Structure formats: structure tokens, C-alpha cells
Amino acid sequence: MLQATLTNERAEHKRATANRIKKIIAVALGAVIALSFFFPYIRFVFKDSVYALSGLQLATVRGMRVAGPQMSGLVTIPLLTRIAVIAGVALALLGIVLLLLRKPVLAGTAYILAGITPLIVLITTSNIQTAVTSLNISEISVQYLWPFLGTLFLGIISAVLCLWTQGTERLAESIFKVASCVSVGSVVVITIYILVTGAPAIAQIGLGEFLFGREWAASSEKFGILALILSSIAGTAGAILLGVPIGILTAVFLSETARPGVAKLVRPAVELLAGIPSVIYGFFGMLVIVPAIRTFPPFQGNTTGDSLLAAILILAIMVLPTIVNVSETALHAVPISYREASLALGATPTTTIFKVTIPAAKSGILAGVILGVGRAIGETMAVIMVAGNVPNMPSLLGPVRFLTTGIAMEMSYSSGLHRQALFAIGLVLFVFIMIVNISFTYISKKGVQMDAE
């Protein structure tokens, strides 16, 4: 009994000593993060001009004077960059204080937030590159120095040490929570970035002119994207109209009626479609679908082949594996008792499939359709190769340009308002995808509620 008590006391003393060491290391790392505020944090190289700015300078200086071949100007530091740098130091100091007050969980949270701030700096400094590009300076590089990397990695290490003092189980639980928050945080960061970079262009051009303008001509500073929006909607709708029925029926075949030997041939073929790179689809469309449309007797002489129809056909093929795989999984999840009950009441196998199995799996099938819509809306490379890439109003046999292809084709040489307008297109595309996802989710939940009633 006495021996067991002594053993427990030694283990407890050892654990307390280890926790004390972890806290000391965490406090020291937090102090390093705070001190790094006064050392060179980031280096900008604009042709012959070099600016190595510390965190303090990023937070306080007005901007950097940059001279281009034809003009010069003051490149300001984005507000979010200033806030992120200051927040990194403030949160590190807060973590030290909370750790000294014996609140390791809150201290770990502060350290994690401090470690995230360099990522915000990384995102927002692209605005500086855009501003410098508008001065006709193409030789631009941004170098992130050790305080930047130190804040990122030391913040995470300090957080782990703080949470580790609460035991391995608490550490594992916290890691799981952080992992679950990464997806939500990613959406938030992307949303903020798209808003910050795209909203100024919309405000300068005018919301009505930008969304409903019929002409896109960057050289004349005319940035109307109505043709791009309608082309994207038409292409996505056409691909879904063709791809969804084929995809669902293929899933039904694999799940309900196919013989095992046949299913073993069809299923790998569908999975192979999902693994084919977009550029290969684009080559196929360019060398097969486009010539076929151009030489098809009813269309001959009326189209060059690069058209909205070609984009619809290639997108319809590309969304198939997503819809088939998700729908088949949903159909397999339907209990066998549903089928047996339907057959026992005298329904035929076909009636059972369309009246029982598919309705029971409709939430999963709808999820597959949502993913297919996302694939169709966001596809770029294949569409570039078959659509013609002319910002015309949508015509089935005419060349068109989608929102995604407009960004991809012009981003490399854009600058100033033109570049901001491309970010604004990204904002419109982002909002469009969010509306589609929210609408499908609402429809799915509404259908589940009606079934429950």
C-alpha cells in the first residue's frame, strides 16, 4: 500500500515537472513571437527597389515609394496586413499572460490564433503585388523572413504545449476540434479575401454596369460580364440536363440490376472517368467533339465547332463520375426491407426502383447532383479548349466565354482595374456557387421534412 502511494506520488511529481517545463517553453516561444515584431518580417523586391519591413514598420508606415519605367507611386500597406501583424504579437502576449494565470486552454487558443495571422498577411500582400504591377513593374518578388515563419510555427507549437499540460486526452480532443475548424476557417478566409479584392472593382465600375453590361473589353476599360454569367449558367444547366439522368440511371443499373460480372466492368470505367485530368477532357473535346459539331450536317457552315454546345457535351461527361458514385452509394444505403416490402405488395422491380428506392435515396442523389453542379461551374481547362473563349451572348453554336475561363485567360497579364475586375468575377462566381449550394440544401431538407410528415 505504501509502495503504491509512493509510486503515485513520484508519477504525479514527474507529471507536474513535465508540465512546468512545457509551460516555460511555451512562454519562451511566445516571447520570441513578440520580439520578432521588431525584426525584418517580410522583404519586397520591386525590380531595383528592395524593402525589408519589420512587423512594426508594416503596422506603422504609410507605404512604400516605388518608381516604374513610366510612373511612380506610393504603394500602401493593406489594412488587413497591419491588423494581422499587430494581432499576432498581441495574441502571443495574451497567451503568455493566460498561461501565467494558469489557464492553459485559453492560452493555447490565443497561440493558435497568433499562428494563423501570418496566413492572413500572406493573402493580403497580393494587393501590394497588384498595385506594383499597375506601375508597369513586372519583376516582383515577396520573401517571407524568419519572424513570419516563426510566428506561424512557434504559435502552433506553443498551443500544443499548452494543451498538452492538460493531458494527452485533452490534447487529442483539442487537435480534433482544430481540425474540424480548419474547413470552416478556410471558407471564412477565402470569403474575406474574395470580398476584399473584388468589392473595390465592383464599386468603381458600378454594380449594374458590371453585372448587366454586355461588353467586356479590358483595353477600353469596359467590364460588363452579363455574357459570361449567362454562358456559365447555360453551360452548367445544359451539362446537368444531360448528365444527371444518365448518371442516375447508371447508378441504378450498378446498384439494382447489373450482374456482378458486368458491374465489375462498368464501375472501374466510371471511376476512371473521375481520375482523368481536365486537360485530357479538353484534348478529347478539341479533337473529337469540336470537329464532330463542325461537320455535323445540320450544323455545317453555321459553326466553327468551338461553341457552347461543345462545352455542354464535355461538361456532361465530366460530371458523370461524381453523380454516379455518390448516387450509387446512396442507393446501396437504402434498407433491403424497403425493396422486399414493395415487391411483397405486388410491385414490379422497375416500379420498386422508381417509386421506392430512388425516393428513399433522394437526399444522397441530390448531394451527388450538387457536387456535379460544382464541378461543372468550376471547370476551366476543358472549357477553355472547346468553348471558343469569345465574350459573346450565349448561342448554342456560337463561341462563348465562361466566368472561370475569363479569369484564367486574362489574369497573367492583367493589372490595375482590369485585375481587380477579374477578382470581382471570382466574387460573382463564389456567390453563384453559394446560392446553388444553399438552394439545393434547402430543397433537400424540405423534402426530408415532407417525407417525415
N, C-alpha and C positions, 0 to 999 in steps of 0.2 A: 504493500500500500504506500509506504513512504517512498520506495523507489519510483513508483509510478508518478507520485506527486512531484518528485524532483525532476523526473524526465519531462513532465508537462511544463514545469517552471522554466527549465532550460530551453524547451521549444518556444515558449512564449517570449522569453528574453531574446532568443535568436531572431524571432519574427519581428519583435519591436526594434531591434538593432537594424535589421534589414530595411524596415520601413523608414527609419530615421535617415539611413543612407540615401534611400530613394528620394526622400523629401529634400535633402540637402542638394542632391544632384539636380532635382527639378528646379529648385530656387536658383542654383548657379546658372542653369541653362536659360531660365527666364531673365536673369540679369544680363547674360550675353546678348539676348534678343534686344533688350532695352538699350544696351550700349551700342549695338550695331546701327542704331538710328543716326549716329554721328559719323559713320564711316561710309565710303562710296557704296551706294546701293545699286545703282544702275548706270550704264555708260551708253550714251547715244553717239553714234558716228554718222555725221551727215556730210559725205564727201570729204572735205578738208577740215571740217569743224568737229571737234570732239568735246563732249560734255560728260564728265563723270560727276554725277549728283549723289549726294548723301540723302538719307531719309529726311533729315532736317531741311535740306535745300528743296527736295521735292514738295515738302509741305509748306514752304515759305516763299520761295522765289516765284516771281510772276510768270516767267517763261524763259525761253532760250532764243537768242537772236541768231537767225540762220539766213545766210546770203546765198541765193541761187544765181544761175547764169543770167537771168533777165530781171529778177526781182528779189527783194529780201523782205523779211518779216519776222515778227515775234511769235514764236510757237509757244502757246500757253500750255501749262500742265493741267490735265483734266481734273475736275473737282473730285471725281471718284478715286483717282490716284492719290490725291492728297489725303482724303479721308481714310483710305486703306492703309497708307503708311503710318499715319497717326494712330489708327485703331490697333495696328499690330503691336506697337510699343505700349499703348495704354492697356491692352488686354494682357500682355505679358506681365506688366507691373501688377495688374489686378490679380493674376494668377499667383504671383508671389505673396501678395497680401492675404489672399484667401487660404493659401497653404499654411502661412504662419498662424492664421486664425483657426487652423485645424478643420478646414472644410475642403478636403481633397477632391470631392466630386465636382464642386463648383469651380475649384481651381483647374481641374482637368478640362472642364468645359471652356473656361477662358483661354487656356493654352491652345485648345483645338481651334477656336475662333481666330486666335492670333496666327496660327499656322496657315489658315485659309487666306488671310489678307494678301500674301504675295500673288496668289492666283488672280485676285481682282486687279492688282497692279498689272499683271501680265496681260489681262484682257483689255484694260483701258488704255494702255500705252499704244495700242494700234491707232488710236485717234491722233497721236503725235506723228506717227508714220504717215498717216493720210494728209495731215497738214503740211508736212515737209514735202511730200510728193506734189502737192499743189504748187510748190515753188519751183517745179521742174528739176528737182533733185532726185535722181534715181538710185544713187549709191547711198543706201541707208542700211544701217545695222544697229541692233539693240543687243547689248550684252548685260546679262544679269549677274551681278557680282556676289561675293560670299555672304553679305548681310541678307540679300534676297533669299538665297538658298538656306541660310542659317535659320531665318525666321520660319521658313516652310518646314524644314525637317526637325529643328530643335523644338518647335511648338508641338509637333506631333509626339516626339519622344518624351517631352515633359508631361504631356497629357497622359501618356501610357504609364509613366512612373507614378503620377498622382493617383490614378485609378488602381494601380497595382497595389498600393498600400491598403486598399480595402479588401484585398484577397483576389485569388485567381478567378473565382466565380464572378465577382463584380466586374473585374476587368473584361472577361469574356462577354458578359451581358452588355457592357458599355460598347465594346467593339461591334457587337451585333446591331446596337442602336445606331452607331455612327454609320455602319454600312447601309442600314435602311434609310438613313437621312441623305446619303450621297445622291440617290436618284432625285429626291425632292430638291436638294440644293442645286443639283445640276440644272434642273428646269428653271429654278429661280434665277440662277446666274445667267443662263442663256437668255431668259426673258428680259432681264435688266439690260444686258448687253445689246440685244436687238433693239430695245426701245431707245436706249441712249444713242445708238449710232444711226438709227433710221428715222426717228421722230424729227430731228432738225431739218432733214431734207424735205419731209412732207410739209413742215411748217413754212419753209422757204418757197417751195413750189406751189403750195396750196393743195389742200386735201381733194377738192373737187377736180382740179386740173390734173392731179396725179392719178387719181383712181379712174376718172372718166375721160381723160384726154385720149384721143385716138392716134396721136403721133408720138413716136419715140425717135428722137434724133439728138444724140448727145452733142454733136458738133454745133447745133443750133440751140442747145440748152432747152429742148422740148422733151419733157419726160412724162408722157402720158402712157399708162400701162393697161388701158382697157382691153386692147387687143391681146396682150399677154395673159390677162386674167381670164378672158373668155376662152382663149385657146387652151389654157390649162384645165378649165372646167370641162370643156368639150372633150378633150383628150382623156381625162380621167373618167368622165361619165361613159364615154364610148368603151373604154377598156373594161370598166366594171360591168356594163351591159353584156359584153361578150364573155368576159372571164368568169363572172360569178356563176351563171348557170352551168357552164362547162366544169368549173371547179367543184361545185356542189354535187353534180351528177357523178363526177369521177370519184369523189369521196364516198358517195352512196354505193357506187359499184365496188370499191375496195372494201368497204365495211360490211355490206349486206349481201351482195350477190356473186362476187368474184370467187372462183375456185382458188384454193391455196396456191396452185402452181401458177395460175395467171396473175394473182396478186403479187407473187414474188417477182414477176417481171415488170409489172406496171409501177409498183411502189418505188423501186430503185430509180426508175426512169423519171418519176416525178421529183424525187429527192435530188436527182442530178440536175434538173432544171434550176433548183434553188442554188446550186453551187456554181453555176456558170456565171462568169463575170459580165458586168453590164456591157463592156466594150465588145464582147463576143456577140451578144444580142444585137448590138449596133452594127457589127460587121454583117451578121446574117440579114438584118433588115436592109442594109445598104446594097448588098449583093444579090439578094433574093426577092425581098418584098417590094422594094422600090422599083426594080426593073419589071416585076410582075404587074404592078399597078400601071406603069407607064405603057406597057404593051398589051394590057387587057383591052379587048376590042371596044367595049362601051366607053372606056376612058381614053383611048388612044387619040393623041392630038390635043387633049384638053388638060393634060397634066405632065409635069416632068417626073412624077413619081415621088419626089420629096414632098410630103404632104401630111395633113392632119390624119388622113386615113392610114398612112404607113405608121405614124406614131401610135394610133389606136391599136393597130394589129400587134405591134411589137410589145406594147404595154399589156395587152390582154394575155399574151404568152407569159410575160414576166410575173404577173400576179397569180398565175395558176398554182405554183407550188405552195405558196403561202395559204391560199384558200383551201386547197386540197388537204394539206397536212393538218391544219387546225380543225377543219370540218370533220375529217375522219376521226380525229381524237375525240371530238365532241360526240360523234355518233357511237363510238365504242363505249363512251361513258353512260349511255342510256341503258338502264337495267334490262336484262333479258326478259324479266317478268312483264314489261310493257308489251313486248312483241308477242309473248305467249298469250297474254290476255286478249289481245286484238285478234290473233289467229283463232283462239278458242271461241270467240263471238262470231266467227264465220267470215272475217275479213280476209281478203286475198293478201299475199305477201306484198304486192305493189301498193295496195291500199294501206297496209300497215306502215310501209315506208313513208308514204306522203302524208298520212293522217295522224300517225302516232310518233314514229321515230324522229323524223325531221322536226316537227313542232317541239318535241321534248328536248332536242339538242339545239334549238334556235339561238340560245344565248351564246353558245360556243361557236356556232356558224357565223353569227353576227360579228363576233370577235375576229374571226378569220377575214371577213369582208372589210372590217376596219383596217386591219393590217394590210390588206390588199390595196385599199384606197391610199394608205400612207405610202406604200411602195410606188404606186402609180403617180401620185402627186410629186413625190420627191425625186423621181428618176431624172437623171441629167444626161449621162454619156450616151446612152442608146438613143434618146430623143434628139440630141444634137446631130447624130449621124443620119437620121431619116426624116426629120421634120422640115428641113429647108432653112430654118432659122431666119425668117424674114418677119418683122413685126407687123403682119397684116391682120385684119379682122378674120376670124376663123372661117375657113371654107374647106369642105371635106377633101377636095382635090387640090387645094392651094397650099403653098408653103406657109408655115406658121412658126411662131416662137413662143415657147412656154416660159413661165416665170423662172424656173430653175435654169433653163438654158440661157436666158438673158443675163443672169448673174454670172454664170460660168464663162460665157464668151467674152464679156467686157471687163471683168474685174482686173485682169492682168495689166491693162493699160489705162485704167480709169484714174481720175484724180479730182480733187475738189468736190463740187456739187455732183458731178457725174458719179463719183464713187459713193457719196452719201445716198444718192438715189438708188444705187444698187443695193445698199444696205436696207433702204426703205422697201424695196421689192422683197427682200428677205423677211422684213417685218410683216408685210401683207401675206406672204406665203405662210409664215408662222401662225398668224391669226386665222387664216383659212383652214389650216390643218387642225388647230384647236377647236374651231367651230364644228368641223366634221366629226372629230372625236367626241366632243361633248354631245352633239346631236345623236350619234349612234348609241352612246352610253345611255342617254335619256330614253331613247326608244327601247333599248334592251331592258332597262329597269321597268319601264311602263308595261312591257309585255309580260315580264315576270309577275308584276303586281296583278295584272288582269288574269293570269293563269291561277294565281293563288286565290283570287276572289271566286 
